[in-house]
Amino acid sequence: MLDELCGKQILNIKVHIVDPEINMILLEINECWFGIFGAVGSEILEVNIKSDIINKKLLDSMPLKQLVNHYISGFRFIGEVWNGYGVEFSFKGVFDKTLMG
């Protein structure tokens, strides 16, 4: 799934908060919303198309809004066993910012 996101433009970014932290990052790409979140009951990362986001309280994140309209140029997995996993996205022409989820 992540390979399919490379080269795509981010149209919007939202976050779902479970106080006090970000529970899910949602990226709108090609009129679909992709969620980046921990799989239920594990430390394994899941990236999936989310059709049920309408039912969630979603917020704008001003720091993440800087990446709207940019194109994803690559990604890498980060983290380690027992401490959780994530993914880091880089963007075409943006050399000082990445998105980690």
Backbone bond lengths (Angstrom), bond angles and torsions (degrees), N, CA, C in turn:
res aa  C-N    CA-C-N  psi(-1)  N-CA   C-N-CA  omega(-1)  CA-C   N-CA-C  phi
1 M - - - 1.445 - - 1.529 111.07 -
2 L 1.347 117.96 -41.53 1.462 119.83 -177.93 1.521 111.99 -64.12
3 D 1.328 117.18 -36.63 1.460 120.04 178.27 1.520 111.13 -57.07
4 E 1.311 117.14 -35.16 1.462 121.97 -178.88 1.526 112.46 -68.58
5 L 1.323 117.91 -20.89 1.460 120.97 -178.50 1.528 112.80 -82.77
6 C 1.326 117.48 -21.69 1.467 120.46 179.82 1.527 109.82 -61.94
7 G 1.320 115.16 132.94 1.460 121.41 -179.14 1.519 113.89 87.47
8 K 1.321 117.19 -5.89 1.470 121.49 -178.93 1.528 110.40 -90.06
9 Q 1.329 115.06 150.42 1.461 122.00 179.02 1.532 110.32 -91.62
10 I 1.322 116.13 134.83 1.463 120.77 175.13 1.519 108.05 -82.84
11 L 1.324 116.56 120.06 1.464 122.06 -179.17 1.518 112.22 -90.36
12 N 1.334 116.90 -28.22 1.455 121.12 -179.81 1.524 108.42 -162.40
13 I 1.320 116.28 155.60 1.471 122.80 176.55 1.521 107.50 -135.03
14 K 1.318 116.14 132.51 1.462 122.67 175.27 1.527 108.25 -131.88
15 V 1.318 115.92 161.13 1.458 120.72 175.11 1.522 109.39 -128.43
16 H 1.326 115.26 150.24 1.459 122.20 172.47 1.519 105.76 -111.30
17 I 1.328 116.14 125.20 1.457 121.94 -175.98 1.522 110.28 -104.72
18 V 1.328 116.30 131.94 1.463 122.68 165.16 1.520 103.16 -117.73
19 D 1.317 114.93 103.81 1.451 122.31 -171.12 1.527 111.80 -47.42
20 P 1.296 117.83 124.81 1.453 130.00 17.60 1.535 114.03 -107.79
21 E 1.327 120.04 15.04 1.461 119.05 -172.86 1.520 112.25 -131.06
22 I 1.331 114.23 167.34 1.462 120.97 176.27 1.522 108.17 -72.61
23 N 1.317 116.26 125.51 1.454 122.77 -179.81 1.530 110.95 -91.42
24 M 1.330 116.32 -34.64 1.457 120.59 -174.48 1.526 108.97 -153.85
25 I 1.323 116.43 139.83 1.457 122.48 171.47 1.525 106.27 -107.32
26 L 1.329 116.08 132.04 1.464 121.02 -179.20 1.519 109.51 -118.22
27 L 1.325 115.41 127.92 1.461 122.21 179.60 1.521 108.83 -112.43
28 E 1.331 116.97 127.25 1.463 120.25 174.04 1.522 107.82 -92.55
29 I 1.318 115.26 119.49 1.460 123.17 -178.97 1.517 107.11 -137.29
30 N 1.328 117.07 124.77 1.473 121.11 179.14 1.529 112.48 52.17
31 E 1.317 116.55 43.51 1.461 123.05 177.16 1.533 113.77 64.97
32 C 1.321 117.71 15.36 1.463 122.68 173.03 1.522 107.34 -118.04
33 W 1.320 116.40 150.11 1.459 121.86 176.03 1.520 108.57 -104.23
34 F 1.327 116.28 125.92 1.453 123.01 176.64 1.523 108.59 -107.16
35 G 1.323 116.96 128.37 1.454 121.63 179.11 1.513 110.82 -100.83
36 I 1.339 115.55 138.75 1.461 122.64 174.49 1.521 105.57 -116.32
37 F 1.338 116.66 116.15 1.463 119.79 -173.14 1.513 109.85 -161.14
38 G 1.316 115.69 165.41 1.458 121.23 175.55 1.513 110.05 -75.33
39 A 1.308 117.18 136.09 1.465 121.11 177.48 1.526 108.63 -65.19
40 V 1.309 116.99 147.67 1.462 122.34 -176.21 1.522 110.60 -57.47
41 G 1.323 115.98 126.40 1.461 121.93 174.89 1.507 115.77 75.18
42 S 1.345 117.45 15.90 1.461 117.84 -178.42 1.513 111.10 -149.79
43 E 1.311 114.53 173.36 1.458 121.76 175.91 1.525 111.16 -96.48
44 I 1.317 116.87 11.03 1.465 121.44 -177.50 1.517 109.26 -86.40
45 L 1.309 116.15 136.62 1.454 122.27 179.65 1.520 110.37 -78.01
46 E 1.322 115.70 142.08 1.458 120.79 174.73 1.525 108.53 -126.96
47 V 1.313 116.57 135.80 1.459 122.76 173.39 1.511 105.68 -123.83
48 N 1.324 116.34 124.01 1.457 118.91 -172.96 1.516 110.18 -153.99
49 I 1.330 116.51 157.93 1.457 121.07 173.02 1.519 107.31 -71.51
50 K 1.320 116.41 129.93 1.455 121.52 -177.47 1.527 109.60 -110.93
51 S 1.321 116.23 111.17 1.458 120.16 177.97 1.521 111.67 -95.85
52 D 1.330 116.97 -11.42 1.460 120.49 -175.79 1.527 112.85 -100.01
53 I 1.332 118.54 18.62 1.456 119.67 -175.75 1.522 113.11 -71.65
54 I 1.307 118.11 -18.52 1.465 120.74 -179.98 1.530 109.59 -59.18
55 N 1.334 118.22 -31.23 1.459 122.28 -176.45 1.523 113.50 -80.76
56 K 1.293 118.02 -3.14 1.459 121.45 -176.29 1.523 110.35 -103.55
57 K 1.327 116.00 153.73 1.456 120.66 172.40 1.525 107.30 -82.07
58 L 1.310 116.24 107.93 1.457 121.17 -177.79 1.516 109.56 -106.56
59 L 1.316 115.39 142.82 1.449 121.36 -178.64 1.514 110.66 -124.17
60 D 1.321 115.45 152.58 1.452 120.62 168.92 1.524 107.63 -78.31
61 S 1.290 116.22 147.39 1.460 122.17 174.58 1.523 106.63 -121.75
62 M 1.316 115.62 108.42 1.463 118.93 -175.14 1.534 113.10 -56.85
63 P 1.335 120.04 -41.25 1.473 117.64 176.97 1.536 112.24 -60.42
64 L 1.333 117.87 -37.23 1.465 120.64 -178.95 1.530 112.00 -75.73
65 K 1.323 117.84 -25.07 1.472 121.67 -179.49 1.530 111.15 -60.40
66 Q 1.334 117.21 -21.78 1.469 120.57 177.95 1.527 111.97 -60.86
67 L 1.327 116.81 -21.97 1.467 120.93 -175.65 1.528 113.14 -94.69
68 V 1.336 117.26 -5.56 1.466 120.72 177.58 1.530 108.72 -63.18
69 N 1.320 116.01 140.11 1.466 126.41 -178.96 1.530 113.64 78.38
70 H 1.327 117.63 -0.31 1.456 120.11 175.38 1.534 109.80 -89.88
71 Y 1.334 115.12 158.52 1.462 121.90 -179.40 1.524 110.10 -101.30
72 I 1.324 116.37 134.63 1.459 121.48 177.37 1.528 108.85 -70.67
73 S 1.336 116.53 124.35 1.468 119.47 -178.90 1.527 112.14 -103.52
74 G 1.336 117.49 -18.86 1.453 119.55 179.85 1.513 110.64 -178.41
75 F 1.333 115.02 174.67 1.455 121.16 178.35 1.517 108.94 -152.49
76 R 1.326 115.01 161.27 1.464 120.65 172.43 1.516 107.78 -149.54
77 F 1.314 115.73 151.13 1.457 120.81 177.10 1.517 108.73 -84.51
78 I 1.324 116.05 142.96 1.454 122.17 179.48 1.528 108.63 -130.53
79 G 1.321 117.27 161.64 1.457 121.27 177.23 1.514 112.31 107.72
80 E 1.348 113.97 -174.44 1.451 120.36 -177.36 1.530 110.01 -154.77
81 V 1.309 115.32 163.66 1.463 121.34 179.46 1.525 109.71 -55.88
82 W 1.304 116.74 139.37 1.461 127.39 177.97 1.522 113.88 75.20
83 N 1.298 117.97 -19.72 1.467 120.01 178.77 1.528 111.61 -105.04
84 G 1.296 117.09 -1.94 1.454 120.58 177.88 1.517 112.89 96.34
85 Y 1.297 114.49 156.60 1.455 122.56 179.95 1.506 110.01 -118.31
86 G 1.300 116.02 160.73 1.455 122.19 176.67 1.507 109.43 -154.16
87 V 1.308 114.35 -175.45 1.454 120.71 177.06 1.523 107.56 -136.87
88 E 1.318 115.56 143.90 1.456 121.67 178.15 1.523 108.20 -118.54
89 F 1.337 115.93 123.47 1.462 121.86 178.06 1.524 109.27 -100.73
90 S 1.327 116.00 141.57 1.460 121.43 171.31 1.528 107.86 -114.53
91 F 1.335 115.60 161.62 1.452 120.79 -171.37 1.515 111.75 -130.15
92 K 1.319 115.31 144.30 1.465 122.29 -179.32 1.532 109.69 -59.93
93 G 1.313 116.22 124.22 1.461 121.81 177.22 1.521 115.36 77.94
94 V 1.330 118.42 0.66 1.471 121.99 178.72 1.525 106.77 -111.79
95 F 1.324 115.98 107.30 1.459 119.85 -172.88 1.522 113.67 -102.55
96 D 1.339 117.19 -9.79 1.460 119.53 -176.08 1.528 113.89 -115.95
97 K 1.346 117.35 7.93 1.461 120.55 -179.52 1.529 109.71 -141.69
98 T 1.330 115.96 142.83 1.462 121.98 170.86 1.529 107.16 -134.66
99 L 1.314 115.85 169.92 1.470 122.25 176.82 1.516 107.20 -116.02
100 M 1.338 116.06 119.21 1.458 120.70 177.29 1.518 108.80 -111.05
101 G 1.317 115.45 130.45 1.455 120.30 179.58 1.492 110.64 -134.75
